């Protein structure tokens, strides 16, 4: 595992320097950035302004479009990659690092959270901080209200928990990489050398989902990546193995509250 230290390692966050807000920039168009798995004493938030962030932390794999906030608790190994074929040069998003004392009221597990209108407005104010950190009492209060809003935010439904069992993990990784694979439960059981009953029981115990439910979320995650890369809704639906475009649209709307066609325009900032 490659541990990649944060850029402020020379000055750890503390009560006197509790938050660091740093912009990230897209210097290439039409590409995907790699991820560095790392950990640090601070909590970390990701906010995308364009493209799509895929965040892996604590055995969870989540997708983070614009309008969402990714949260990683202190000391948890994590990595992130940015996807998008139409990334505009310039500002791509922000990362926020928080001193451990500010993380106590935030979730103990990694989450993707929906930004409320209040949280979004507060963040817009914070983006204007010249030093990327609160420097007076008023800015400190603004930071605390923002964190209160994040503490109350609704979790996004597109979260996949990866199983711990090595054979199940291998199966889940293959499905996440190619969710259009139609291999059924019996086929996977034979492929990984476990009984159908063992796969069913252990997979649900370790992920909280059936294999069918898990694959549906994996397909939606991959669908969001492909939509962000500029693929049409029809192409995405067919590439993911859906029998019809309408079934893909229905599942997308039911899970995310919007249609694939509206997904990208809604998320552009």
C-alpha positions as CSV (number, residue, x, y, z in Angstrom):
1,X,0.0,0.0,0.0
2,X,1.4,3.4,-1.0
3,X,1.0,6.0,1.7
4,X,0.7,9.4,0.2
5,X,1.1,12.2,2.9
6,X,-1.1,15.3,2.6
7,X,0.6,18.5,1.3
8,X,0.4,20.2,4.7
9,X,2.4,17.5,6.5
10,X,4.9,20.2,7.6
11,X,2.1,21.7,9.7
12,X,-0.4,19.3,11.3
13,X,-3.8,20.7,11.9
14,X,-4.7,21.8,15.4
15,X,-7.1,23.9,17.4
16,X,-5.2,27.0,16.3
17,X,-5.2,25.8,12.6
18,X,-8.3,23.6,12.5
19,X,-9.2,23.4,8.8
20,X,-7.4,23.6,5.4
21,X,-9.4,24.1,2.3
22,X,-7.4,23.4,-0.9
23,X,-8.5,23.7,-4.5
24,X,-7.7,20.9,-7.0
25,X,-7.2,21.7,-10.7
26,X,-7.8,19.9,-13.9
27,X,-4.8,20.4,-16.1
28,X,-5.8,17.7,-18.7
29,X,-9.0,17.2,-20.6
30,X,-10.6,13.9,-21.3
31,X,-8.7,11.8,-18.8
32,X,-9.0,10.0,-15.5
33,X,-6.6,10.8,-12.7
34,X,-5.1,8.0,-10.7
35,X,-5.5,7.5,-7.0
36,X,-2.9,7.3,-4.2
37,X,-3.9,5.3,-1.2
38,X,-2.9,7.2,2.0
39,X,-3.9,8.0,5.5
40,X,-3.3,10.9,7.9
41,X,-4.5,12.1,11.4
42,X,-6.9,14.6,9.9
43,X,-10.4,13.9,8.5
44,X,-10.9,14.7,4.9
45,X,-13.7,15.9,2.7
46,X,-13.9,15.8,-1.1
47,X,-16.2,18.2,-3.1
48,X,-16.3,17.9,-6.9
49,X,-17.2,20.9,-9.1
50,X,-16.8,19.0,-12.3
51,X,-16.2,15.4,-13.3
52,X,-16.9,12.5,-11.0
53,X,-14.8,11.3,-8.0
54,X,-14.7,7.6,-7.2
55,X,-13.7,7.3,-3.5
56,X,-12.5,4.1,-1.9
57,X,-12.2,4.1,1.9
58,X,-12.8,1.6,4.7
59,X,-13.8,-1.2,2.4
60,X,-16.5,1.1,0.7
61,X,-16.6,2.2,-2.9
62,X,-18.7,5.2,-3.6
63,X,-19.1,7.7,-6.4
64,X,-19.1,11.4,-5.9
65,X,-20.7,13.7,-8.5
66,X,-21.0,17.5,-8.2
67,X,-23.4,18.3,-5.5
68,X,-22.2,15.6,-3.1
69,X,-19.5,15.6,-0.4
70,X,-17.3,12.7,0.3
71,X,-16.2,12.2,3.9
72,X,-13.3,10.1,5.2
73,X,-12.7,9.8,9.0
74,X,-9.2,10.4,10.5
75,X,-6.6,7.6,10.1
76,X,-8.6,5.7,7.5
77,X,-6.7,4.6,4.4
78,X,-8.4,5.9,1.3
79,X,-7.8,6.9,-2.3
80,X,-9.8,8.7,-4.9
81,X,-9.7,9.0,-8.7
82,X,-11.4,11.7,-11.0
83,X,-13.3,10.7,-14.1
84,X,-14.5,12.7,-17.0
85,X,-13.8,13.2,-20.7
86,X,-15.0,16.8,-20.7
87,X,-13.1,18.2,-17.8
88,X,-12.5,21.9,-18.3
89,X,-9.0,23.2,-17.6
90,X,-9.0,25.1,-14.3
91,X,-10.7,24.4,-11.0
92,X,-12.0,20.9,-10.6
93,X,-13.0,20.8,-6.9
94,X,-11.8,21.1,-3.3
95,X,-10.4,18.9,-0.6
96,X,-11.0,19.9,3.1
97,X,-8.8,18.6,5.8
98,X,-10.1,18.8,9.4
99,X,-8.3,18.6,12.7
100,X,-9.2,15.5,14.7
101,X,-11.1,17.5,17.3
102,X,-13.5,18.7,14.6
103,X,-14.3,15.2,13.5
104,X,-15.9,13.8,16.6
105,X,-19.5,14.7,15.7
106,X,-19.1,13.5,12.1
107,X,-19.8,9.9,10.9
108,X,-17.4,7.2,12.1
109,X,-17.5,5.6,8.7
110,X,-16.8,7.0,5.2
111,X,-19.9,8.5,3.6
112,X,-21.1,10.4,0.5
113,X,-23.4,13.1,1.7
114,X,-25.9,15.3,0.0
115,X,-25.0,19.0,0.3
116,X,-28.1,21.0,1.5
117,X,-28.7,24.5,0.1
118,X,-27.5,25.9,3.4
119,X,-24.3,23.9,3.3
120,X,-23.7,24.8,-0.3
121,X,-24.1,28.5,0.5
122,X,-21.7,28.3,3.5
123,X,-19.2,26.5,1.3
124,X,-19.4,29.2,-1.3
125,X,-18.4,31.7,1.5
126,X,-15.6,29.5,2.6
127,X,-14.2,29.2,-0.9
128,X,-13.4,32.9,-0.6
129,X,-11.0,32.5,2.3
130,X,-7.6,33.9,1.1
131,X,-5.6,31.4,3.2
132,X,-8.0,28.5,2.8
133,X,-8.6,28.5,6.6
134,X,-10.6,30.5,9.1
135,X,-8.5,33.4,10.4
136,X,-10.9,35.2,12.7
137,X,-13.9,34.5,15.0
138,X,-16.5,35.1,12.3
139,X,-14.9,32.7,9.9
140,X,-14.5,30.1,12.7
141,X,-18.3,30.4,13.4
142,X,-19.0,30.0,9.7
143,X,-16.9,26.8,9.7
144,X,-18.7,25.4,12.7
145,X,-22.1,26.0,11.2
146,X,-20.9,24.3,8.0
147,X,-19.8,21.3,10.0
148,X,-23.2,21.2,11.8
149,X,-24.9,21.1,8.4
150,X,-22.6,18.2,7.2
151,X,-23.3,16.3,10.5
152,X,-27.1,16.4,9.6
153,X,-26.7,15.7,5.9
154,X,-28.4,12.7,4.3
155,X,-26.2,9.9,3.1
156,X,-26.2,9.2,-0.6
157,X,-27.6,5.7,-1.6
158,X,-24.8,4.8,-4.0
159,X,-22.4,3.1,-1.5
160,X,-20.9,-0.4,-2.0
161,X,-19.4,-2.2,0.9
162,X,-16.7,-4.6,-0.3
163,X,-16.8,-8.1,1.4
164,X,-13.8,-9.2,3.5
165,X,-13.6,-12.8,2.4
166,X,-10.8,-13.0,-0.2
167,X,-12.9,-15.0,-2.7
168,X,-16.0,-12.8,-2.3
169,X,-13.7,-9.8,-2.6
170,X,-12.3,-11.1,-5.8
171,X,-15.9,-11.6,-7.1
172,X,-17.1,-8.2,-6.0
173,X,-14.0,-6.5,-7.6
174,X,-14.7,-8.2,-10.9
175,X,-18.4,-7.1,-10.8
176,X,-17.5,-3.5,-9.9
177,X,-15.1,-3.4,-12.8
178,X,-17.5,-5.0,-15.2
179,X,-21.1,-4.8,-13.8
180,X,-22.5,-5.8,-17.2
181,X,-21.2,-9.4,-16.6
182,X,-24.4,-11.5,-16.4
183,X,-22.8,-14.4,-14.5
184,X,-25.5,-15.6,-12.1
185,X,-25.1,-16.8,-8.5
186,X,-24.5,-20.4,-9.5
187,X,-21.9,-19.3,-12.0
188,X,-20.0,-17.2,-9.4
189,X,-20.2,-19.9,-6.8
190,X,-18.5,-22.3,-9.2
191,X,-16.0,-19.8,-10.4
192,X,-14.7,-18.9,-6.9
193,X,-15.0,-22.4,-5.4
194,X,-17.8,-21.9,-2.8
195,X,-21.3,-23.3,-2.5
196,X,-24.3,-21.2,-3.6
197,X,-25.5,-21.2,0.0
198,X,-22.1,-19.9,1.3
199,X,-21.9,-17.2,-1.3
200,X,-25.5,-16.0,-0.5
201,X,-25.1,-16.1,3.3
202,X,-21.6,-14.6,3.6
203,X,-22.1,-12.0,0.9
204,X,-25.2,-10.6,2.6
205,X,-23.5,-10.8,6.1
206,X,-20.5,-8.8,4.9
207,X,-22.1,-6.3,2.5
208,X,-25.6,-5.9,3.8
209,X,-27.0,-6.7,0.3
210,X,-27.9,-9.6,-1.9
211,X,-25.7,-10.1,-4.9
212,X,-28.4,-8.8,-7.2
213,X,-28.8,-5.6,-5.2
214,X,-25.1,-5.1,-5.0
215,X,-24.7,-5.5,-8.8
216,X,-27.5,-3.0,-9.3
217,X,-25.6,-0.3,-7.3
218,X,-22.4,-1.3,-9.1
219,X,-24.1,-0.8,-12.5
220,X,-25.4,2.7,-11.4
221,X,-21.9,3.7,-10.2
222,X,-20.4,2.6,-13.5
223,X,-23.3,4.3,-15.3
224,X,-22.4,7.6,-13.6
225,X,-18.8,7.2,-14.7
226,X,-19.8,6.6,-18.3
227,X,-22.3,9.5,-18.4
228,X,-19.6,11.8,-17.0
229,X,-17.2,10.5,-19.7
230,X,-19.7,11.8,-22.3
231,X,-21.5,8.6,-23.3
232,X,-25.1,8.8,-24.3
233,X,-27.8,7.4,-22.1
234,X,-28.6,4.7,-24.7
235,X,-25.0,3.6,-25.0
236,X,-24.6,3.5,-21.2
237,X,-27.7,1.4,-20.8
238,X,-26.6,-1.1,-23.5
239,X,-23.0,-1.3,-22.2
240,X,-24.3,-2.1,-18.7
241,X,-26.4,-5.0,-19.9
242,X,-29.8,-3.5,-19.4
243,X,-32.6,-5.0,-21.6
244,X,-34.0,-1.6,-22.4
245,X,-33.0,2.0,-21.9
246,X,-36.3,2.6,-20.0
247,X,-35.3,0.1,-17.3
248,X,-32.0,1.8,-16.8
249,X,-33.7,5.2,-16.6
250,X,-36.3,3.9,-14.1
251,X,-33.7,2.5,-11.7
252,X,-31.6,5.6,-12.0
253,X,-34.6,7.8,-11.2
254,X,-35.7,5.6,-8.3
255,X,-32.3,5.5,-6.7
256,X,-30.9,9.0,-7.4
257,X,-34.1,11.1,-7.7
258,X,-33.3,12.3,-11.2
259,X,-33.0,10.9,-14.8
260,X,-29.7,10.2,-16.5
261,X,-30.4,13.0,-19.0
262,X,-30.7,15.5,-16.2
263,X,-27.8,14.1,-14.2
264,X,-24.9,16.1,-15.8
265,X,-26.7,19.4,-16.4
266,X,-27.9,19.3,-12.8
267,X,-24.4,18.7,-11.5
268,X,-22.5,21.3,-13.5
269,X,-21.2,24.1,-11.4
